[in-house]
Amino acid sequence: MRGGKRTGAGRKKRPAHLKRELLTVRLPAWMISQLRKKGQIAYIIEGQLGQKDFLDIPADYNINN
């Protein structure tokens, strides 16, 4: 079978509380420069907030994704 829509095919949708949203943040240039050297800024910030017990993370959330 080639192409077309198949039942059960494709990636499953995330629950609504796990979907990512765009957030604009203003940071000093020196901070942005250092964050870029370490990788993708969004993932670095997300990881740091999750590891420092700053937020109550849902049980079904995987910090490594």
Secondary structure, DSSP 4 states (H G I P E B T S, - for coil): --SS--TT-SPPPPPGGG----------HHHHHHHHHHS-HHHHHHHHHHHTT-S---TT--TT-
